[in-house]
Amino acid sequence: DALPISLLGNDDFQDFVASLQDKLPDFSGGQKDKSKQNPSPSGQKPEGSLYVFVSFSMGEKALLNLALEAKRYPVIFVLKGFVKGTLGSGARGQGYKQTVQALEKIITQTGQGFIIDPELYTLFSIQAVPTFVLSKPFQLNTTERTQTPIHDRLMGHVSLQYALEQFAKEGDIKDMAQALLNKGARL
């Protein structure tokens, strides 16, 4: 629900998404993602989430390095918007095409996806990138996002592991951070 409805119904956009999905390597080891098969009926995530708020201004190499490290942890990369800021920049609908092209190399090399959700930037008051946020579960429905959930935050060009280590030492949700560190150590 972070994308405008007109974009979701756009055939060109859907073709771009389908072509990227066909190129993605299979990192699942042949196992299906059970969380997608049985979504929570309440719309609430079953556990907390590790968000990394990023921007194209960070550069391709920094985004690629974070995405490579993200293979060890369940990470959600969040962009505030499309390349050039809006869908309407340049020729009609070029913003999403430029965005897909900018992310294609990272997605095909790592299998790491990105979401575009400016409301998450607002919810967590993100002012700089990269910002790492480990959050307790909250409603996914944007109309329910009225209060910032309990979370830990770290800004700066650091590794995912370092951010989680800091959250595990000093954060409000230390147990969640330690569980993610443990999960990453097994991979």
C-alpha positions as CSV (number, residue, x, y, z in Angstrom):
1,D,0.0,0.0,0.0
2,A,3.0,2.3,-0.2
3,L,2.7,2.6,-4.0
4,P,0.0,4.8,-5.6
5,I,-2.9,2.7,-7.0
6,S,-2.3,4.1,-10.5
7,L,1.2,2.6,-10.4
8,L,0.1,-0.8,-9.3
9,G,-2.3,-1.0,-12.3
10,N,0.4,0.3,-14.8
11,D,1.3,-2.5,-17.3
12,D,4.8,-1.1,-17.9
13,F,5.6,-1.1,-14.2
14,Q,4.2,-4.6,-13.8
15,D,6.4,-5.8,-16.7
16,F,9.5,-4.3,-15.1
17,V,8.7,-6.0,-11.8
18,A,8.1,-9.4,-13.5
19,S,11.3,-9.1,-15.5
20,L,13.2,-8.5,-12.2
21,Q,11.5,-11.4,-10.4
22,D,12.6,-13.7,-13.2
23,K,16.2,-12.6,-12.8
24,L,16.3,-13.1,-9.0
25,P,18.5,-15.9,-7.8
26,D,16.8,-18.4,-5.5
27,F,18.2,-17.8,-2.0
28,S,15.5,-19.8,-0.3
29,G,17.2,-23.2,-0.7
30,G,14.1,-24.4,-2.4
31,Q,11.9,-23.7,0.6
32,K,8.8,-21.4,0.2
33,D,8.5,-18.4,2.4
34,K,5.8,-19.5,4.9
35,S,5.1,-15.9,6.0
36,K,3.8,-15.1,2.6
37,Q,1.7,-18.2,2.5
38,N,-0.1,-17.5,5.8
39,P,-0.3,-13.8,6.3
40,S,-1.5,-12.6,9.7
41,P,-5.2,-12.0,9.5
42,S,-5.0,-8.9,11.7
43,G,-2.4,-7.2,9.4
44,Q,0.1,-7.2,12.1
45,K,3.6,-8.5,11.7
46,P,4.3,-11.6,13.8
47,E,7.6,-10.2,15.0
48,G,9.5,-7.0,14.9
49,S,11.3,-5.7,11.8
50,L,14.7,-4.4,11.0
51,Y,14.4,-1.5,8.6
52,V,17.3,0.2,6.8
53,F,16.3,3.6,5.5
54,V,18.3,4.3,2.4
55,S,18.6,6.7,-0.6
56,F,20.1,6.7,-4.0
57,S,22.3,9.6,-2.7
58,M,24.3,7.0,-0.8
59,G,25.7,5.6,-4.1
60,E,25.4,2.2,-5.7
61,K,28.4,0.7,-3.9
62,A,27.0,1.5,-0.4
63,L,23.6,0.2,-1.3
64,L,25.1,-3.0,-2.8
65,N,27.3,-3.6,0.3
66,L,24.3,-3.3,2.7
67,A,22.2,-5.5,0.5
68,L,24.9,-8.2,0.4
69,E,25.1,-8.1,4.2
70,A,21.3,-8.3,4.4
71,K,21.4,-11.9,3.2
72,R,22.2,-12.8,6.9
73,Y,19.3,-10.9,8.4
74,P,15.6,-10.3,7.6
75,V,15.9,-6.7,6.5
76,I,13.5,-4.3,4.9
77,F,15.2,-1.6,2.8
78,V,13.1,1.5,2.6
79,L,13.3,4.3,0.0
80,K,11.5,7.5,0.5
81,G,10.6,7.9,-3.2
82,F,11.5,7.3,-6.8
83,V,14.5,8.5,-8.6
84,K,14.0,12.1,-9.5
85,G,11.5,12.4,-6.7
86,T,8.2,11.7,-8.4
87,L,6.5,9.5,-11.0
88,G,5.8,12.5,-13.1
89,S,9.3,13.7,-13.5
90,G,10.5,13.8,-17.1
91,A,8.3,11.9,-19.6
92,R,5.0,10.5,-18.2
93,G,5.8,7.7,-15.7
94,Q,9.6,7.8,-16.1
95,G,10.3,8.0,-12.3
96,Y,9.5,4.3,-11.6
97,K,11.5,3.1,-14.7
98,Q,14.5,5.0,-13.6
99,T,14.1,3.6,-10.1
100,V,13.9,0.0,-11.3
101,Q,16.9,0.5,-13.5
102,A,18.9,2.0,-10.6
103,L,18.0,-0.9,-8.4
104,E,18.2,-3.7,-11.0
105,K,21.9,-4.6,-10.4
106,I,21.6,-4.7,-6.6
107,I,18.4,-6.7,-6.8
108,T,19.7,-9.3,-9.3
109,Q,23.1,-9.7,-7.5
110,T,21.7,-10.0,-4.0
111,G,18.0,-10.9,-4.1
112,Q,17.3,-8.0,-1.7
113,G,14.2,-6.1,-2.4
114,F,13.3,-2.5,-1.6
115,I,10.1,-0.8,-0.6
116,I,9.1,2.7,-1.3
117,D,7.2,4.1,1.7
118,P,7.5,7.8,2.5
119,E,5.1,7.3,5.4
120,L,7.6,5.1,7.2
121,Y,10.1,7.9,6.9
122,T,7.5,10.1,8.6
123,L,6.5,7.5,11.2
124,F,10.1,7.1,12.4
125,S,11.1,10.7,11.8
126,I,14.0,9.8,9.5
127,Q,16.2,12.8,8.7
128,A,19.4,11.1,7.4
129,V,20.4,7.9,5.6
130,P,21.4,5.3,6.2
131,T,19.3,4.9,9.4
132,F,18.8,1.5,11.0
133,V,15.6,0.9,12.9
134,L,14.6,-2.2,14.8
135,S,10.9,-2.0,15.6
136,K,8.4,-3.9,17.6
137,P,5.4,-5.1,15.5
138,F,2.9,-2.6,14.3
139,Q,-0.1,-2.5,12.0
140,L,0.8,-2.6,8.3
141,N,-2.3,-0.7,7.3
142,T,-1.3,2.9,6.8
143,T,-4.5,4.2,8.3
144,E,-3.5,2.4,11.6
145,R,0.0,4.0,11.7
146,T,-0.9,6.8,14.2
147,Q,1.7,6.1,16.9
148,T,5.4,5.4,16.5
149,P,6.1,1.8,17.7
150,I,8.8,1.0,20.3
151,H,12.0,0.9,18.4
152,D,15.8,1.4,18.4
153,R,17.6,3.6,16.0
154,L,21.1,4.1,14.7
155,M,22.3,6.5,12.0
156,G,25.5,6.3,10.0
157,H,27.5,4.3,7.6
158,V,27.9,1.2,9.7
159,S,27.3,-2.5,9.1
160,L,24.0,-4.2,9.9
161,Q,25.8,-6.4,12.4
162,Y,27.3,-3.4,14.2
163,A,23.8,-1.8,14.4
164,L,22.3,-5.0,15.8
165,E,25.2,-5.3,18.3
166,Q,24.5,-1.8,19.5
167,F,20.8,-2.5,19.8
168,A,21.5,-5.7,21.7
169,K,23.8,-3.8,24.2
170,E,21.9,-0.6,24.7
171,G,18.5,-0.8,23.0
172,D,14.9,-0.9,24.3
173,I,14.3,-4.2,22.5
174,K,17.6,-6.0,23.3
175,D,16.1,-9.5,23.1
176,M,14.8,-8.9,19.5
177,A,18.2,-7.6,18.4
178,Q,20.0,-10.5,20.0
179,A,17.7,-13.0,18.3
180,L,18.5,-11.4,14.9
181,L,22.2,-11.6,15.6
182,N,21.9,-15.2,16.5
183,K,20.0,-15.9,13.4
184,G,22.6,-14.1,11.3
185,A,25.4,-16.1,13.0
186,R,23.9,-19.4,11.8
187,L,24.0,-18.4,8.2
